[in-house]
Amino acid sequence: MAEKTEKKELAILRLLQKANAPLASSRLTENLQAMGHEVSERTVRHYLLELDRRGLTSNLGKKGRSITVAGQMELDNARIFDKVGFLTAKIDQLTYRMSFDLHRRSGTVISNISLIPLSLLSRAVPMVCKVYAAGYSMGCMMALFAPGEQLGDMIIPENMAGLGTVCSITLNGVLLAHGIPTHASFGGLLELRDRKPVRFVEIIKYDGSSLVPLEIFIRSGMTDYLGAIKTGDGRIGVGFREMPADSRDGVLSLIQELEKVGLGAFLMVGWPGQPLLEIPVLEGQIGAVVIGGLNPVAVLEETGIRIQSQAMSGLVEYERLFHYRELEARAQALTR
Amino acid sequence: MAEKTEKKELAILRLLQKANAPLASSRLTENLQAMGHEVSERTVRHYLLELDRRGLTSNLGKKGRSITVAGQMELDNARIFDKVGFLTAKIDQLTYRMSFDLHRRSGTVISNISLIPLSLLSRAVPMVCKVYAAGYSMGCMMALFAPGEQLGDMIIPENMAGLGTVCSITLNGVLLAHGIPTHASFGGLLELRDRKPVRFVEIIKYDGSSLVPLEIFIRSGMTDYLGAIKTGDGRIGVGFREMPADSRDGVLSLIQELEKVGLGAFLMVGWPGQPLLEIPVLEGQIGAVVIGGLNPVAVLEETGIRIQSQAMSGLVEYERLFHYRELEARAQALTR
C-alpha cells in the first residue's frame, strides 16, 4: 500500500518534470490514467497536497503544480532498483529515439554533458583538445552549451558551461538504422601500451550497476589519460559491444562511413565467436571495443579541474556539433 | 593457442604465489597435472624460461623458481574476465573455507585488510572507533596486524599497520554452518535518516563487476560516514543477501547468537517474497541487509587519511580479534 502510494507520487513528479511547466490536477489525472494508473482526480489532489507538504511540488494556484528542486532530487534518488535495469533500458530508449542519418549527415545523436565553471573553461580547453587529437575520443565532433540552455532534463546553471561529448551509444543507433542489432554488455577500463590496447583492467556490466561504469572509473581516480596522451601508456574508458557475426562486413563499412562524418570510435572489431582482449564472445557473434564518449573531459579530473558529468544526457542535432579545433574560439566567445 | 599458453603461465605464477617459497619444475609439473593441465616437465621448463625472460619469475638455481613483484602485478591484472565471476566465486570459496564455530567461539572468520602508515595510526583510531560505537559496523570485533605479518596473499609492508575488519561474508559462512544457504546479490550505498535506513542510493551487483562494490563507493567519495555518525543522516555501505523463506526463524535466532559474540551485522531482515527497501525479493525467499565490513575504515578517506583497503583478504582466527575499545592501547603498543 505504502509502496503503491510512493509509485504514484513518483509518477506525478515525473510528469511534472517532463512537462517542464505547471500542470493542473485534471491534466495530471488524464496523464496518469493514460499510463495505466487507476486514479480519480480527487485522489490526485490528495497526493498533490502531500507532495506540497513535503516541499516536492509547489502550488501555483490556477496554473497548477510545478516540481521543486527538492522534488527533482527526490526523483533522482528514488526507486534505485529501477535504475539498475534502467541503464540498459535507457541505452535502448535513446538508441530508438535518436534520428541521425549517416548519409544525409543530419538528425540527432546522443550526447553526454559535463558542467564546468565558466572561469575554468579556458584552462580546460587545451587538455580536452589533446585527448581528441590523440584519438582517445568518440570521433572529433563536440558541442558547447551556454548557461540556461537545456539538454534532456539538464539545464546549464548560471556561470557554468556544458561540454557536450558524443556518447558512444550513438554507434548502436547508427548500426540499428542499418538493421544491425547491437548489445552494450559492459564498460571497462582499458590498459594501453604504446597507444595499443593491451587488456581490460576492470569491468562493470551495464545491467549490474546503477552507476555508469565510465563515471565510476573517473570518480575513483582509476583512469590515466595523462599517461595515454604523453607516452601512449595509460588507462582509458571503453565500452564492449556484441553484434551478429554475419554483420561483420556491414559493420566494417559503416565504421568507414562514420569516420568520414567525425564519429569514428571503433577501436577493435573481433572475429566470429573469437575472444577479444580475452573477453569471450558467443558463437554467432562478434565483439567490438568502442571508445568511451566521456574520455575527452575525464582527463580534467586528473588535472584537478572538478567537473560534473552525466552520461547519456539527451539528444542533440548533428548540425549543432563542431570539430574540436573550434572549441577554443567558441569557448572564448562564451566567456567574453 | 596463445590463450592456452597464457592460462598455463598464469597457473604457474599462481602456484608460486600460493607456495610463498621457491618451487622446482618437477614440483610445479606435479601440481599442474593435479589441477587437470596436461603438461610435461619439459614444457613447464619451457614456460619458466619464458617467465624468467619477462621478469615475472626469478631462477634460484637448485631451489627452483620464485615469483617476482612484477609477476605478482601480472597476476593482479591478468584475465580480467575471470575476475567478474571471480567475486562471486571468491565469496563462495571463503564461505566454504572459514571454520568459525558460533557455540565454541573459535575457528576462522573472513577479514578485510586496510593498510595505513604507522605515523597516521594514532590520528585514525578515534574515527574508526566512532563508527564502531555508532553501530555502523560488522559487530564490534577487529584485528590489528604489525609490519611483516601476512593475511591471505597480503604481507603488511614496513612502516605500515594493517587494520583488520570482519568481512560481512562471514555471516554467509555462519548461516551455511547451520544449513542455511545465503546468496550475496549486491553491494549498495544506503541512505540513512535519523540513523534509520531509508533507501538504496546506488547498487552494484557482485556478479556484474570486477571491483568490490563498497570499495567503489569509498574510492568515488560517495559515502557519508561523517554525517551518519554526527547527525544520523548519511550514506553507508551495505550488502544485500537472500535466504530461503523457511529459514527466517533460524536466521533471527542466529542473529541473536552472533550479537553475543560481537559479530552482529544484520540491519534488516525482510518477509517472505516481500520487497525490502524497494528491492524485489523472489517468492520463497527473504531479503536481508547486512552492514559492510569496511565501514569503520572507510570513514578515514572522508577525513583525508588515504588508506589502501582490500576486501575479503583472508581468514583470521576468532581468538585473534579484540573489542574495538582495545584498539587505542594496541595501536600505541605497535607504534611505540
Interface residues (C-beta under 8 A of the other chain):
Chain A: E3 N77 A78 R79 I80 F81 K83 V84 F186 G188 E191 R199 F200 V201 E202 I203 I204 K205 D207 G208 S209 S210 L211 I216 R219 S220 G221 M222 P275 E278 I279 P280
Chain B: E3 N77 A78 R79 I80 F81 K83 V84 F186 G188 E191 R199 F200 V201 E202 I203 I204 K205 D207 G208 S209 S210 L211 I216 R219 S220 G221 M222 P275 E278 I279 P280
